[in-house]
Amino acid sequence: MQKHSREFLDRLKSEWMSGSAIIFQADGNKEDHQAISKWILGLLDQETRSDDEELIFNLVYHSLNFDIPFKATASARAELLQRVRLKIDDTRRK
């Protein structure tokens, strides 16, 4: 687990709030985007994360890195949405 500064987490959270629409743009499953955003914002509020959550955290970071050509991050965005959907489903089953 990597520990990030509160400043870094707040900046990433702000970037998610302003840039998540772009991340969701190519996703055909529109009805759960609000739940995904809520879950990700909760993750970005945590100062420590499990290894699985850290992987999702890194996918959020890479998905929002618009310095990389957008086409090159398509697989990271798809994996991000898939992993968060699985996390949400796991939470609902408990």
PyRosetta script that sets phi, psi and omega in degrees:
from pyrosetta import init, pose_from_sequence

init()
pose = pose_from_sequence("MQKHSREFLDRLKSEWMSGSAIIFQADGNKEDHQAISKWILGLLDQETRSDDEELIFNLVYHSLNFDIPFKATASARAELLQRVRLKIDDTRRK")
pose.set_psi(1, 131.1)
pose.set_omega(1, 177.3)
pose.set_phi(2, -100.5)
pose.set_psi(2, 138.2)
pose.set_omega(2, 178.6)
pose.set_phi(3, -101.2)
pose.set_psi(3, 129.1)
pose.set_omega(3, -179.9)
pose.set_phi(4, -110.1)
pose.set_psi(4, 152.5)
pose.set_omega(4, 179.3)
pose.set_phi(5, -69.3)
pose.set_psi(5, 154.4)
pose.set_omega(5, 178.0)
pose.set_phi(6, -59.6)
pose.set_psi(6, -37.7)
pose.set_omega(6, 179.5)
pose.set_phi(7, -61.4)
pose.set_psi(7, -44.4)
pose.set_omega(7, 178.8)
pose.set_phi(8, -63.7)
pose.set_psi(8, -44.5)
pose.set_omega(8, 179.3)
pose.set_phi(9, -62.1)
pose.set_psi(9, -42.3)
pose.set_omega(9, 178.9)
pose.set_phi(10, -65.3)
pose.set_psi(10, -38.5)
pose.set_omega(10, 178.4)
pose.set_phi(11, -66.2)
pose.set_psi(11, -42.5)
pose.set_omega(11, 178.8)
pose.set_phi(12, -66.4)
pose.set_psi(12, -37.8)
pose.set_omega(12, 177.0)
pose.set_phi(13, -62.7)
pose.set_psi(13, -43.3)
pose.set_omega(13, 177.7)
pose.set_phi(14, -63.4)
pose.set_psi(14, -41.5)
pose.set_omega(14, 177.9)
pose.set_phi(15, -64.0)
pose.set_psi(15, -37.1)
pose.set_omega(15, 178.0)
pose.set_phi(16, -65.2)
pose.set_psi(16, -44.4)
pose.set_omega(16, -178.6)
pose.set_phi(17, -62.9)
pose.set_psi(17, -34.6)
pose.set_omega(17, -179.4)
pose.set_phi(18, -90.9)
pose.set_psi(18, -21.5)
pose.set_omega(18, -174.2)
pose.set_phi(19, -114.6)
pose.set_psi(19, -2.0)
pose.set_omega(19, -175.3)
pose.set_phi(20, -64.7)
pose.set_psi(20, -29.5)
pose.set_omega(20, 178.7)
pose.set_phi(21, -58.8)
pose.set_psi(21, -36.1)
pose.set_omega(21, 178.1)
pose.set_phi(22, -68.6)
pose.set_psi(22, -37.8)
pose.set_omega(22, 179.2)
pose.set_phi(23, -64.7)
pose.set_psi(23, -39.9)
pose.set_omega(23, -178.2)
pose.set_phi(24, -78.7)
pose.set_psi(24, -15.2)
pose.set_omega(24, -171.0)
pose.set_phi(25, -49.8)
pose.set_psi(25, -47.8)
pose.set_omega(25, -175.3)
pose.set_phi(26, -87.0)
pose.set_psi(26, -2.5)
pose.set_omega(26, -176.8)
pose.set_phi(27, -83.3)
pose.set_psi(27, 128.2)
pose.set_omega(27, -178.8)
pose.set_phi(28, -81.1)
pose.set_psi(28, -15.7)
pose.set_omega(28, -176.9)
pose.set_phi(29, -96.0)
pose.set_psi(29, 80.4)
pose.set_omega(29, -170.7)
pose.set_phi(30, -77.2)
pose.set_psi(30, -22.9)
pose.set_omega(30, -170.5)
pose.set_phi(31, -70.2)
pose.set_psi(31, -15.3)
pose.set_omega(31, -178.3)
pose.set_phi(32, -109.5)
pose.set_psi(32, 10.9)
pose.set_omega(32, -177.4)
pose.set_phi(33, -62.3)
pose.set_psi(33, -36.5)
pose.set_omega(33, 178.6)
pose.set_phi(34, -64.9)
pose.set_psi(34, -41.8)
pose.set_omega(34, 178.9)
pose.set_phi(35, -66.1)
pose.set_psi(35, -39.4)
pose.set_omega(35, 178.2)
pose.set_phi(36, -63.5)
pose.set_psi(36, -45.9)
pose.set_omega(36, 178.8)
pose.set_phi(37, -60.2)
pose.set_psi(37, -44.1)
pose.set_omega(37, 179.9)
pose.set_phi(38, -61.1)
pose.set_psi(38, -43.2)
pose.set_omega(38, -179.9)
pose.set_phi(39, -64.3)
pose.set_psi(39, -44.8)
pose.set_omega(39, -179.6)
pose.set_phi(40, -64.5)
pose.set_psi(40, -41.8)
pose.set_omega(40, 177.7)
pose.set_phi(41, -61.9)
pose.set_psi(41, -37.5)
pose.set_omega(41, 175.4)
pose.set_phi(42, -63.9)
pose.set_psi(42, -41.1)
pose.set_omega(42, 177.2)
pose.set_phi(43, -61.3)
pose.set_psi(43, -41.6)
pose.set_omega(43, -178.4)
pose.set_phi(44, -71.8)
pose.set_psi(44, -13.2)
pose.set_omega(44, 174.4)
pose.set_phi(45, -82.8)
pose.set_psi(45, -18.4)
pose.set_omega(45, -177.7)
pose.set_phi(46, -80.4)
pose.set_psi(46, 138.0)
pose.set_omega(46, 177.3)
pose.set_phi(47, -89.0)
pose.set_psi(47, -22.4)
pose.set_omega(47, 174.9)
pose.set_phi(48, -127.4)
pose.set_psi(48, 147.5)
pose.set_omega(48, -177.0)
pose.set_phi(49, -138.4)
pose.set_psi(49, 154.5)
pose.set_omega(49, 172.4)
pose.set_phi(50, -69.7)
pose.set_psi(50, 170.7)
pose.set_omega(50, 178.4)
pose.set_phi(51, -60.0)
pose.set_psi(51, -41.4)
pose.set_omega(51, 178.7)
pose.set_phi(52, -64.4)
pose.set_psi(52, -42.8)
pose.set_omega(52, 177.4)
pose.set_phi(53, -66.1)
pose.set_psi(53, -34.1)
pose.set_omega(53, 177.8)
pose.set_phi(54, -65.4)
pose.set_psi(54, -37.3)
pose.set_omega(54, 175.9)
pose.set_phi(55, -62.6)
pose.set_psi(55, -44.5)
pose.set_omega(55, 177.7)
pose.set_phi(56, -63.0)
pose.set_psi(56, -42.1)
pose.set_omega(56, 177.0)
pose.set_phi(57, -55.6)
pose.set_psi(57, -46.6)
pose.set_omega(57, 179.6)
pose.set_phi(58, -64.5)
pose.set_psi(58, -36.2)
pose.set_omega(58, 176.7)
pose.set_phi(59, -65.6)
pose.set_psi(59, -37.4)
pose.set_omega(59, 175.6)
pose.set_phi(60, -61.9)
pose.set_psi(60, -48.7)
pose.set_omega(60, -179.4)
pose.set_phi(61, -57.5)
pose.set_psi(61, -49.0)
pose.set_omega(61, -177.8)
pose.set_phi(62, -69.0)
pose.set_psi(62, -34.4)
pose.set_omega(62, 178.5)
pose.set_phi(63, -66.1)
pose.set_psi(63, -30.4)
pose.set_omega(63, -179.2)
pose.set_phi(64, -92.0)
pose.set_psi(64, -0.9)
pose.set_omega(64, -179.4)
pose.set_phi(65, -83.0)
pose.set_psi(65, 90.9)
pose.set_omega(65, -175.4)
pose.set_phi(66, -81.9)
pose.set_psi(66, 4.2)
pose.set_omega(66, 171.1)
pose.set_phi(67, -75.9)
pose.set_psi(67, -24.3)
pose.set_omega(67, 175.5)
pose.set_phi(68, -85.2)
pose.set_psi(68, 139.2)
pose.set_omega(68, 177.8)
pose.set_phi(69, -52.9)
pose.set_psi(69, 134.1)
pose.set_omega(69, -173.5)
pose.set_phi(70, -55.2)
pose.set_psi(70, -39.9)
pose.set_omega(70, -179.7)
pose.set_phi(71, -61.6)
pose.set_psi(71, -34.1)
pose.set_omega(71, -177.7)
pose.set_phi(72, -70.5)
pose.set_psi(72, -21.0)
pose.set_omega(72, -179.2)
pose.set_phi(73, -99.8)
pose.set_psi(73, 7.8)
pose.set_omega(73, -178.5)
pose.set_phi(74, -58.3)
pose.set_psi(74, -43.2)
pose.set_omega(74, -179.2)
pose.set_phi(75, -67.8)
pose.set_psi(75, -35.5)
pose.set_omega(75, 177.4)
pose.set_phi(76, -65.3)
pose.set_psi(76, -41.7)
pose.set_omega(76, 178.8)
pose.set_phi(77, -64.6)
pose.set_psi(77, -43.1)
pose.set_omega(77, 179.8)
pose.set_phi(78, -64.0)
pose.set_psi(78, -43.1)
pose.set_omega(78, 179.1)
pose.set_phi(79, -65.8)
pose.set_psi(79, -39.8)
pose.set_omega(79, 177.7)
pose.set_phi(80, -56.5)
pose.set_psi(80, -52.1)
pose.set_omega(80, -177.7)
pose.set_phi(81, -63.7)
pose.set_psi(81, -40.9)
pose.set_omega(81, 179.4)
pose.set_phi(82, -63.2)
pose.set_psi(82, -46.8)
pose.set_omega(82, -178.3)
pose.set_phi(83, -65.4)
pose.set_psi(83, -40.3)
pose.set_omega(83, 179.6)
pose.set_phi(84, -68.3)
pose.set_psi(84, -38.9)
pose.set_omega(84, 176.4)
pose.set_phi(85, -59.5)
pose.set_psi(85, -41.5)
pose.set_omega(85, 177.5)
pose.set_phi(86, -63.4)
pose.set_psi(86, -41.1)
pose.set_omega(86, 177.9)
pose.set_phi(87, -62.2)
pose.set_psi(87, -43.3)
pose.set_omega(87, 178.9)
pose.set_phi(88, -63.6)
pose.set_psi(88, -43.7)
pose.set_omega(88, 177.8)
pose.set_phi(89, -61.4)
pose.set_psi(89, -41.4)
pose.set_omega(89, 178.1)
pose.set_phi(90, -61.0)
pose.set_psi(90, -40.7)
pose.set_omega(90, 179.4)
pose.set_phi(91, -64.9)
pose.set_psi(91, -40.2)
pose.set_omega(91, -179.5)
pose.set_phi(92, -67.4)
pose.set_psi(92, -30.4)
pose.set_omega(92, -178.8)
pose.set_phi(93, -75.8)
pose.set_psi(93, -20.8)
pose.set_omega(93, -177.6)
pose.set_phi(94, -79.7)
pose.dump_pdb("model.pdb")
